[in-house]
């Protein structure tokens, strides 16, 4: 048995080519080619509006926490000053919260991509 894509020799019951990753049966090949075509059309750009908004909020949250830290906690202040004790937790909590928001946006992007792959597979049947 040979791969239709790279023409390499394959085991008889191989569902995918071990050299290039192409599916060996025609139904799988149609699904893979339509998914590959769709990813080429989008140019690896993320078109999920909700994910983009959540990602932007996370970035803004991290930037704002750093700015507020430098406004409230001035470099010349010592550890005993009240302003520094307010600014440091603000920086830590704001940054961690921003990173969690960015991680949530990544989950939204991944779920959207999974949904698109499943719907593409179902429409090709």
Protein Blocks (a to p, Z undefined) as FASTA:
>chain_A
ZZfklopacdfklcbdfklopafbfklmmmmmmmmmmmmmnoopafbfklmmmmmmmmmm
mmmmmmmmmmmmgfkbcfkbmklmmmmmmmmmmmmmmmmmmmmmmmmmmmmmmmmmmmmm
mmmZZ
